[in-house]
Each structure stands twice: as C-alpha cells, then as structure tokens.
C-alpha cells in the first residue's frame, strides 16, 4: 500500500495569556492509502488538535506533515488551502451546514468551493440517495433531524471525491441508533470511493470498525 499521510514529531503549543499550554508533544504516524484509522483518548488529550493539524486547518509549532507527497507545513496559506480543496474532506461533530441552503444547495456550494464549477447534479442526487436522503433534496437543515443533517454533512464531505476524509466525533451528537446508521453510511460511501478515513471518536462501535486505533494521552501516543 502507498503512504498517503505522514506526520513527523508534531508539537502544538497554545499561548493562553502568558502561559504556554502544550496540546501535542511530539506525535508521529504514517497512514496508508485506503486505511481507516481511529484516534481515541480522554477529553483534552489533543485528539481534535491532532486532526486539525493533519488536515491543514492548524499549523504545528514544530514538526512536519506530508499529504499525498506534498509537505503542507512548508506550504504557503494559499497552497495549503488548495491542497485541502483538492484532496481533503471534513466532517465535524457540529454539522456546520448552511441553514439557508437545501441539502442539494449545501452540496452544490461544496462543489463550488472546491473549484468544481457547476458540479454534477446526477452525482449530488446519487450521493444523497446512497445515504437514504433522496427525498430530502430540497429540505433545509432545520427541516431535517440531527441524523439527517449529519448524513448531509457526510455527503458534502464525499461530493468532491477526497483522497482523505477527516472526521471529528461524527456520531457525537447522535443517539445510538442514529449513530449506527451514520456509521453504516460512512462505510458504504467509503467502500465505493476507497477514501482514506482518519476519525476522532469516543464511539466504541465506530472505533471497532477501524483497521487501526491510535490512543492519545497528554498529547502523546500511548
């Protein structure tokens, strides 16, 4: 298998007032193309910070991150943004859907942000159909349940065929049954796309489906 993501000795220190607060203390990992990696650990251990660093949303205090052969830590802000648009999808615990747009509109906006012009309406409908949302095409987020909103967020993350999908507690705001449905949807989409999955989760069912689990404690891999 080909290595698609590499992190070397990642350190992240937040400055809070006059105090330096370390969030990560030298984390290294390799992720292979198509792998499903789960990141677990207690609250405050650095899981979300690590995910945001790996996805290029934050810049490490020191260390190196390479995505699909491109060093994003050495890249300019514009280059890092271009890499995210081309190669990365994100799903968050909070769905972050645009409330004034329909399900299809949220997907169309993601296509436009990723430079996909007018996009493909057939693909939008097909992705929503795979998630059981074909009858919600013209519904806005407030007209959807929490589970339906998270499935729209999944569709938005997959619409541009990212090489890597990062997800931060994708079932954290859902009840057990709805969370199970979202997990099944996530794997159904991934089976068709072969996308690499890197997920932060407390969900034992979701972690149990991973090929590999990394546990963090105190900003370090344990």
C-alpha positions, 0 to 999 in steps of 0.5 A: 500500500502507498503512504498517503499521510505522514506526520513527523514529531508534531508539537502544538503549543497554545499561548493562553495569556502568558502561559504556554499550554502544550496540546501535542508533544511530539506525535508521529504516524504514517497512514496508508492509502485506503486505511481507516484509522481511529484516534481515541483518548480522554477529553483534552488529550489533543485528539481534535488538535491532532486532526486539525493539524493533519488536515491543514486547518492548524499549523504545528509549532514544530514538526512536519506533515506530508499529504499525498507527497506534498509537505503542507507545513512548508506550504504557503496559506494559499497552497495549503488551502488548495491542497485541502480543496483538492484532496481533503474532506471534513466532517465535524461533530457540529454539522456546520451546514448552511441553514439557508441552503437545501441539502442539494444547495449545501452540496452544490456550494461544496462543489463550488468551493472546491473549484468544481464549477457547476458540479454534477447534479446526477452525482449530488442526487446519487450521493444523497440517495446512497445515504437514504436522503433522496427525498430530502433534496430540497429540505433545509437543515432545520427541516431535517433531524440531527441524523439527517443533517449529519448524513448531509454533512457526510455527503458534502464531505464525499461530493468532491471525491477526497483522497482523505476524509477527516472526521471529528466525533461524527456520531457525537451528537447522535443517539445510538441508533442514529449513530449506527446508521451514520456509521453504516453510511460512512462505510458504504460511501467509503467502500465505493470511493476507497477514501482514506478515513482518519476519525476522532471518536469516543464511539466504541462501535465506530472505533471497532470498525477501524483497521487501526486505533491510535490512543492519545494521552497528554498529547502523546501516543500511548 
